[in-house]
Amino acid sequence: MPRTTTVESAGCPPLRALTFDNLGLIKVTEARSKQGGFPKIVEKWGDPDSSRCVLATSINDRKVDPLLAVARKNGVVELLSPINGDIRVSLPSDNQAKVQPDVDNIVGLHLFKKQTSESSSRSCKLLTCTMKGLTTLRSVTIPKSLGDSTSDDTPTTWNVCGAGNVLCCKVDESENYGLFGGKGVEVNIWDLTTHTKIWQAKSPPKNSLGIFTPTWFTAATFLSKDDHRKFVGGTNSHQVHLYDMAAQRRPVMSFKFRETPIKAVTEDLDGNTIYIGNGSGDLASVDIRTGKLLGCFLGKCSGSIRSIARHPDLPVLASCGLDSYLRIWDIKSRQLLSAVFLKQHLTSVVFDSHFDDEEVAGSLATQLPNEQNIDDESIDRDEESPPAKRKKKKKSKSSTVDGDEEGDISVKRKKAKKSPSSDANKEVSESAKQKKAKRLQSVEGEEEEEESGYAEVEITKKSKDRKSKKKSKKPRSESIDV
Amino acid sequence: MGRKRDREAGSDDDDSSKKHSKKRTTDVDQVSVKPQLLPSMIKNKEKRSAVYAKIKHDKKLEKKKIAKAREAAENRALELGEELPPRKVPRTIENTREADETVCKQDDEELFAGNDADEFSSVLNSERPPKVLMTTCRFNSTRGPALIKDLLTIIPNADYYKRGTYDLKKIVDYANNKEYTSIIVVHTSRREPDALLIIGLPNGPTAHFKLSNLVLHKDLKNHGNPTGHKPELVLNNFTTRLGHRVGRLIQSLFPQDPEFRGRRVVTFHNQRDFIFFRHHRYIFETRENKQIVASKKKDDKEEDDNGEEEKTPKLKVIARLQECGPRFTLKLTSLQHGTFDTKGGEYEWVHKPEMDTSRRRFFL
């Protein structure tokens, strides 16, 4: 076995990851192929405040108008835009939670991806679960401006456990079933439409010495996308249990992993590999059909792993934890692609999968109007919302955004006049901004869309020309940077 | 080997046409090659050792020459009253430390925000007075209690409790109820203290140190006897984030308002991830500057009056140190998040063997 890891920062594919930390900061890390796939911190949202420590996150990673839900220590749940970090809705904590915020922290949060037929694109459903087992399902309408956050209907609340602490909470891919487990709470499955418990695990039997280990689930996940019956739970006594609802109430299989509690479990897309991370920074992949360890991710990781995220498209895994590094791994070779130091104890990481590399921005921009049209149509098909109401919103919003854009254009032109040989990175960031604006905008009406789109095409062409001029300079500047 | 030698010889030949004529004689060929010949290439031991000795001797001569030249330059500069040529800084392991991105920077706002939010901030901002509970492992004898005794004199507001048969988790609960701010556990094995555990309370981190090279107060030669004043604390070289955190953990053991009258100082000096603990008394004294005194004696013969005039600036203040208290070395093995919990604990940092791939990588 090699004692050293050979590959260090071999560069990773273009990706964008968001990390959340102890002080409530959200940091965006991006890797672009232009910079040799070396990830960098691009943005930082929020002010450091320990009471705003992020406890749970969930992302709705759709192509248009993605949403990010963040649960904080002071009981506030915020809905953000993962593109620019704008807070869309801030839901204050309930009265009960306000009294003792320390005791009853939110441990689980899920933002529903599926749109229900009656709800419009501006509303979303949210599941929160606190440590005491208080589970709340509510739908929220995203207002035009911050402040007037409105819950559509009264939130449905129920308790998933009588005693003990819930520590993990997951919702399956079809979003009909929820999984809860924790300290003194056996894994149980709830039907989220009827709010009834449909299944509960039996605690594992005593071992050969007659010693019973009390239940203490620290992490859990559903195994595959289309099957809610199989799921995996990691325990504090460094065991991993595989449950099959259809087979029996005891674990179908269980195995041990190292000597510290399992702190994070994530499933792979193929449904038979899981990734487990533990309290002393060991990360490994396991074939759950046989329970065999496929291999460990070696890379000088020495702090507890709090969160693992699998990229939905690329063969890339991200892990983060108490060593305040975001580490990006290759799944096939299990090599460390790169590590980014983020200064705080990290609590969670998510991928923004619809991030494209800015190298193709120029060519994309010409295609974009068409794409947007398609997107809009698809949205329209998806949500049969009251049209009059939506149009109002659209117009008001799009007008403001257009104004911004014009400002942007003027600024850009000035810049072009002033400094034709401005930095290449600036260029990238500007085009990124444009794209962001587009991704945000694209929900809005088509007519304005097209106009603005054409305007943008012009700009991007210009920028393209500039880019081509600079191409000769680029490699030199990069080499200096490196 | 042979081919290489041939090639070298060939290249030499190309350079100069003079050698071209001499090439046919093998002896000359060898002579021309000799300087490039490595001793390891020679198979005959006697010849090899002779060549090696010669190379070594040449090197030594060259080194001496350089040193002499340097000294001469320095002397000349002294005579002429010029500025001395800059002394070269020797390369050490610390100098050539691997670049570390986790080293704290002074203008890092996040660091200060993190400091305000961490577990020690209430103690370090003097909102809570530090109060330390000291105990031992379950079986201890001789040197363990002696170390505890010494530590009790160093850390003010510290209490020793007999360990008895209590679990450490129970002790943590007890100390929390009694509003202690930290727990120190001295672990002994084979009658020799070998580990130190510092637990921050109520939810602070747990640091596990390896303890070595212990010299007790009474075993130190010419040791001083400290007074009961609150000591000053010196924390050296805790540079990285992890080091910063460990430093703050240590800092939270001591009161934040040292009594300078006591003139006692406790040092935690970090060097290459080893933390050296020392305890001193110091005193400031004014002394005549020796160098100037020596030069004055020469001058005295020539001019007597000027010496007395310059007497006042020749006095300089020096600090004299007297070591007291124990002396030991700590090495961090793990930093655990939360209080002591071996089974379900989350680690912020654990020392793993795969991290020891370079001598020049340090974590504190």
Interface residues (C-beta under 8 A of the other chain):
Chain A: R3 T4 T5 N22 L23 L25 P48 D49 S50 W216 N236 S237 T260 P261 K263 G279 S280 G281 L298 K300 S302 G303 S304 L322 D323 S324 F341 K343 Q344 H345
Chain B: E101 T102 D108 E109 E110 L111 A113 G114 D116 A117 R241 H337 K343 G344 G345 E346 Y347 E348 W349 V350 H351 K352 P353 E354 M355 T357
